[in-house]
Amino acid sequence: MEEENIKEILLQRKYMKFRLLVQGIIIGVITGFIIVLNRIGINKISILFRNFYSWGNKELINSLLVVIILALLGYVVGLMVKRETMISGSGIPQVKGRVVNKLKMNWFRILVYKFVSGIIALSAGLTLGREGPSVQIGASVGEGVAEKTYKKFPVKKEFLITAGASAGLSAAFNSPLSGIIFALEEIHRNFSPLVLLPAMAAAISADFISKNFLGMNPSLNFNEINPIPLKYYWILIILGVLTGIMGVIFSKGIYLSQNIYSKLKNIPSEVKVIIPFIITAVLGLILPNLLGGGHELILELTSSNNSIFFLVTLYLLKFLLLLICFGSGVPGGIFLPMLLLGAVLGNIVGVFSCEVLGVSSSFIINFIALGMAGYFSSVVKAPITGIVLIMEMTGSFNHLLSLSVVVIISYITSEILRNEPIYEVLLEKLLNKIGITNEENKNKKTILEFVVEMGSIVEGKYINEVNWPKDCLLVSVKRGEKEIIPKGSVKLISGDYIVALVNIDRRAYVIEEINKITLV
């Protein structure tokens, strides 16, 4: 029976690329429609909330009513989080945990609760982003399509979950390339063609749907960005170091906020969620311009002259608000607020360069874009995604060289300070909190693919020289278009794809062990 199972899996793999392409398109279309509905809902309801805050400013009784209603909305969102804990936060760590089978999730309940709770929280003006939730919504769609089409198109759920995550980010930012690269670089950490194909199909399909409803303009739609002269590149090194250091502080602050909330053990989880809603209500009555994840604020930075004092104050306030909101477990991400903080840092360096160093003020917009990329690279530790994301969001590819310099310097600074990727740490904290689940069917088999990276432990070694995990069987080595039988005398080179057969319940362990020797 086991031999028949193995033969069936290998036969299915022959037609897997076509199946993945079809399913990727389906996932992209569904995710695109859902994210479009989500974005339109947030935009429309946000206007109602802003009018509500303006009404609350007129009389004291109105203000009290605003705070009470926001507290009630916070309680409703808190009940959703309590009922389905996997919707808390951005959702990206949960998706990463699901891809490596360390977490099991109810995809439909997550899809519904994340959609509804996210609209409430983000429309109310909490300092959170919609991009992380969009990734989790897309991943839920991917898992749902995998389940519903499994009999007709039996493929690995993880490929389609990754495709859904790619589609979610693509539709959220109007950035298909970023969606593809983020899904591969951060979510799946594998550039296998079997992962790339559905991710590309889903991201492009979702982007097509999104642009049909929301227009062709880039997410931030900066004005034309002229390249910074090479004589000013030494300033970019300073910006890279600054964003690298501040990115590390940002990560530590996020972990600290979660730890502080976790110590409030006598307060029910649904009550904790009320805290950021009440603070947002007060903020909406006093300083409504500070509401939201930061999209409008980034655009304002590009079109206004701000003092360094104002920018430092803005940075501190938005950072503090993000910690209060995210640490509570409210469904919402750190993606866009993180980009805002990077934009503020870039603006500070730009203003200083103009006032002290004589740099033309026309380049301030460049520093804003570069600050976002550097900050993202330091926090997420996904430099390729950072570069492509900012180019797509700003609609300009003229600053590729300067982006690369800032991102590399920021990444190196973060590495020197031993900052770990934030979503990896958040996943680890989540697993420590709730424990790791195992798959139900321990006899079920699946196929995994691993790429041999240049400089990895196995590069240049023969297969029989490598200490492979006991829980896997090597079935093939793919080298370009060739498929090689994995005999002990086969020498592995960079770029090879190792195909392994494993029991589903041991998949997470095997992925960890083989990644240690195949990745740099």
N, C-alpha and C positions, 0 to 999 in steps of 0.2 A: 504493500500500500504506500509506503514511504517513497519507493522508487517511482511509482506512478505519479505521486504528488510532485516530485522533482521534475519529471518529464513534462507534466502539465504546466508548471511554472515557466520552464524554459521555452515551451511552445508559445505561451501567452506573450512572452517577452519579444518574440519575433514581430508581432503586430502592435507592440506597445506604443511606438512613436505616433502612428496614425491615431490610435485611441486617445493618446494624451493631447494631440493637436485638437481633435474634435471637442474633447471635454474642456480644454483650456478656453476655447472660444465660447462655449456655453457658460462657463464660470465668469468670463470677462463681461459678457452681455448682462447676466443677472446682477453681478456686482456693480457694474456701471449704473444700471437703473436704480439700485438701492442707494448707492452713494450720492447720485444726483438728487434723489428724493431727500436724503439726509441733509445735503448742503442747502437745498432750497428751503427745507423746513427750518434749519438753523437761521438762515438769512431773514426769512419772513418773521419768525417768532422773536428774533433778536430786536427787531424794530418795535414790536409790541412791548417788550421789556424795557427798552429805552424810554418809550413814552410813559410807561408805568413809573419808572424812576423819576421822570420829570414831574409827573402828577404828584408823586410822593413828596416833592420838595415844597409844595405849596403850603401845607399845614402840618403841624406836628402829628395830628391823628392820622393823616395820610402816610407819613413816614413810618409810624408804628405799624400800620396795616401792611406796608411794603415788607417790613422785616418779618412780620408774622407769616405772610404768604410765602416768602422765600424759605422760611424755616419749615413750613409744611411741605413745600416742594422738595426740600432737602430730605425730609423724613420719608417721602415717597421713594425717592431715589435710593435712600439708605435701605429701605425694605427690599428693593430689587437686588441690591448688592448682597444683602443677607441671604436672600433666597437663592441667588446664583453668584457665589463668591468669585467665579472666574471672570466676571465682567469688571471687576475693580481695576482702577489704574488704566494704563494705556492699552493693555491687551497683547502687546508685542511679546513680552516674556512668556505669556501663556501660550501663544502660538509657537514660539521656539520650543517650549516644553512638550507641546503636542507633536511637533514634527519629529522629535527624537523619542517619542512614546514614553515620556516620563509623566505625562498628564493625560487623563481621559476627560473629555468634555461633552456636554450635551449641546451639539452645534445649533439646533433650532432655538433652544431657550436662550443661548448666548446671543444669537442673532437678533431676536426680538427685544430682549432686555437691554442689550448694548445700544441698539438703535434708539429706543424710547428714552432711556436714561441719559444717553449722550446728548440727545436733542434738548432735553430739559436743562442739563448742566451747562452746556455750551451756549444755549440761547439766553440763559440767565446772566451770562457774562463772567463765569468763573475763568480764572487764569489757567486754562487747559487747552489742548489742541484736539482737533478732530482726526488727525492723521493716524495716530495709533489705533483709536477705535475703528477707523476705516480699514486698517490692516486686519484687525480681528474679525470684523464683519465679513471681509472678503475671504479670510481663511475659513470661517464658518460655512460660507457658501460653497467653498471648495470641498469641504468635508461632506456637506449635504449632497452635492452632485456625485461625489465618489460613492456614497451609500446608495443613492437612488439609481445609479447607472451601473452598479457593480456586476449584475448578472449579464448585462449586454457588453460592457466594456470593463473587464476585470483588471484594474491597474492599482498600483500602490496609492493609498490615501494620501501619504505624505507629499507626493508629487503635486497632487491637486490642491492640498492645503497651501503649499508654497505658491502655487499659481494664483490662488485666491488672494493671498497676502500681497502678491505683486499687483494684482488688479485693484485692490483696495487703495494702495498708495498712489497708483497711477491715476485713478479717478479723483482722489482727494486733492492732488497737486497739479493735475493736467500734465503729468510727467511720466510717460510710459517707460523711457529708458531708466529713470531713477527707480521706478517700481520693479523693473526686471533685476537691476543690479542689487538693489537693497534685499530683495528676496533671496538672491543667490549668495551675496556677500555676508548678510547678517542673519537671515532666517535659516537657510538650509546649509550655508557654509560649504557648498559643493557646486561646481560649475559643470556637472555632468549634462550631456545633451538631453537626457531623459528628464532632467529638472528644468533646463533652459527652454525646451520646446513649449511645454504648457504654460510656463511663466510668460514667455513672449506673447503667445496667443492670447492669454488672459489680459495682460497689460495693454496690448494694442486694442483689443476689443473694448475693454473698459474705457480707454481714452477716447475711442471713437464715439461711444455712447455719451460720455461726459461732454465732449466738445459740441455734439449735436444740440445739447440742451443749454449748456452754459457758455458757449462761445469758444473761439480759437485762441484767445489771448492767454499768455502765460499767467501763472498764478499771481505773481507780483507785478509783472509787466513794467519793469524799470524802463526808463528812457534809454536810448542808445548809450552803451558804455564804451568809452574810448580807452584803449590800452594805456596803462600807466607806463611812463617812460622808464627805461632800464636804470637810469641814474637814481631813481627813488626806490629801487628794490631792497635796499638795506632797511628801509622802513617796514617792508613786508616781513622781514625776519623778526623785527620787534613785535609786530602784530601777531605773528605765528606763536611766538613765545608767550605773549600775553593771553591769547585765546587758549593756549595749551594749559597754562596755569589756572586760569579762571574756569576752564572746563573741568579740571580736577576738583576744584572747590565746589562747583555745581554738583558733581556726582556725590561728593561727600555730604552736601546739604540734603540731597534727595534721600540718601540712606538715613541721615539723622532725623529727618521729618517722619519717616516711617517708624523709626525706633521710638520716637517721642509718642506718637499716636498709639503704638503697640503697648506702651507702658500704662495707658489709661484703661486698665483691664476691667475696672468697675463700670465703665461707660459702655453701653451696648453699641455695636458697630453701626446701627442705623442712626444713632444719635451723633456719633462722630462725624458722619457725613453732613449733618446740619450745620456744623461749625463754619465751613467755608461758604455755605449759602448765606448765613447771617452776615458774615464779613463782606461778602459780595454785595448784599443789600445795602449795607452802610456805605460801601464804596460807590455804588450806583447813585446814591443820594448826594454824595459829597464830591467825588471825582469820577464822573461817568466815563471820561476819556481813557481811564486805565482799565476799563472792562475788556474782557475777551482774551483770546489766546495771543494776539499780537499782530495779526495780518494788517489791520488798518494802521497800527502804530508803525510798522515797518515802512509802509508807504508814506506816512507822514514824515518819517525821518529823512526820506529821500527828497522831500519837497520843501523843507523848512530849515532855517538856520537856528541851531540849538547851541546853548552854552555847555561847556564841559560840566559845570555844576548841575545843570538840569539833567544831563544825560546820566551822570553818576546817580542822582536821586531816582531817576526813572529805573535804572538798572536794579538798585537795591529794593525798590518797592515791588517791582514785578517778580524779582527773585523770591522775595519773602512771600508774596501772594501765591506763587507757584508751589512753594513748600507747604503752605497751609492747605492748599487744595489737593495736591497730589498725595500727600502723606495720609490724608483722611480715607483714601480709597475710592473717591468719586470716580466714576467712569469718565476718563478723559486722558489725553496723552501729554507728553512733555516735548513732543517734536517741534511744534510751532513756537511755544514759549522759549524753547532752547534757541531757535533761530533768531527770535527777537533779541534775546540777551546778547547773542553774538553780533547782531546788527548794531546794537547800542555800543558795544566795545569797539567795533569798527568805526563807528561814527566819532567816538571819543578820539581815537588815533587820527582820524581824518581831520577833525577840527584842530587838534594840536599841531598836526603837520602843516596846516594852512596858516595858523596864527604865528607859529614859532619858526617853522622851517621854510616858509615861503612857497609851499606847494599850492598849485591852483585849486580853488574851491570846486572846480568841475570834477575833481577826482574823489570827492567825498563819497559819492554814490558807489564808487569802486570799493572804497574801504568798508562800506556797509555790507556789500555783497561778500567781500573777502572775510569779514568778521564772522558772518554766518557759517561759511564753509569751514573755517578754522575751528570754531566752537563745536560744530557738529563732529568734526574729525576727532577732537580731543575727548568728547563725551561718549560717542557711539563706537569709536574706533573702526569706522568703515570709511576710509579715505576716498575710495573710488566713488562710492555713493555720494559723499559730500561734494565732490567736484561736479559730477554730472547733475545732481539735484539743483545746485545753485545756478548752473548754466541754464537748465530747463526752466526753473522758476523765474529767473530774471529775463529770459528770452534773448540772452546774448552769449555768444561763444567767443567773443573777442578777448576775454580775460582768462583764457585757459592757462597760460603760463603763470600769471600772477596767482591764480587760484591754486595751482599745483604747488607753488613755493610756500604759500601760507599753510596749506593743508599738511604738507610734509613736515614743516617745522613744528606745527601744532601737534601733530601725531607723535613726533620724536620727543617733544617736551612732555607729553602725556605718558609716553613709555618710560622716560627717565624717572618720572615721578611715580611710576608703577601704578598708574590708573588702569583699572580693568574695564572692559566694555560694559556700559551701564545696564544693558538688557541682560547680559550674562549674569551679573550680580543680582539683579532683581529677580531673575528666574531662580537662582540659587536660594535667595531668601524665601521665595514662595514655596520651593520644594521643602525647605527646612521647616516651614510653618505647617504645611498640610501633609507631607510625606509623599512618597513615590508610589504610584500605582503600577500594577502588572497587568499584562494582557490576560484575557480570560482563557484563550485557547493556546495552551503551551505547545501543542503538537503542530500548529500551523506554521508554514514556512513562508519566507519572503526573500526577495533579492535586493541587495544593496550595491551601490556603486561608490567607489572612492578614487579620487584622482591622486596620482603621485606628483607632488610638487617638487620643484627644483630646490635642492638643499635639504630635503627631508631625509629621515633616517634610512628609508628603504631605497632611495635612489641609488642606482648603480649596484645593488645587491641582487644575488640570485634568490629565487623564491624559497629555496630550501635553507637559506641563511637567515631568513626572517622568522622571528618568534611570533607567529600569528595567534590570535585568540583561539582557544579550543572549541569555542561555540560557533565556529563558522567554517564553511567549506568553499574554497576558491573554485569557481566554475569557469572563469574566463579572464583573459587580459586583453582589453581592447586597445589597439595601437593604430590610431587613424581609422582607416576603413577595414583594417585587418582584425581578426579575432584569433587570439593565440590560446592554445590549450595550456593551462597553468602548471606545467611540469616544473620540477625542482630546478632544472637546468636553465629556465627562462630568466634572463637578466632584466630587471625592471629599470625603466628610464623615465625621466620627467615627462609628464603628459600622458602616461599610461593610465587607463581606467581599469581598476580591479573590480571584478564582479564577484560577489560572495553570496552564498546561500546561508541563511540563518533562521533559527526559530524566532518567531515573533516576540516571545517573552524575553529573549536575550538580545533583542535588536539594539536597545539603548546602550547596553554594555559594550557590544561589538563596535558600534559607531564610535564611542569614546576611545576604545583601545586602538582601533585602526587609525582614527584621526591623529592620535599621538605620534604615529610613525610615518604617516603619509603627508601630513601638513607640516609646514615650517613653523 
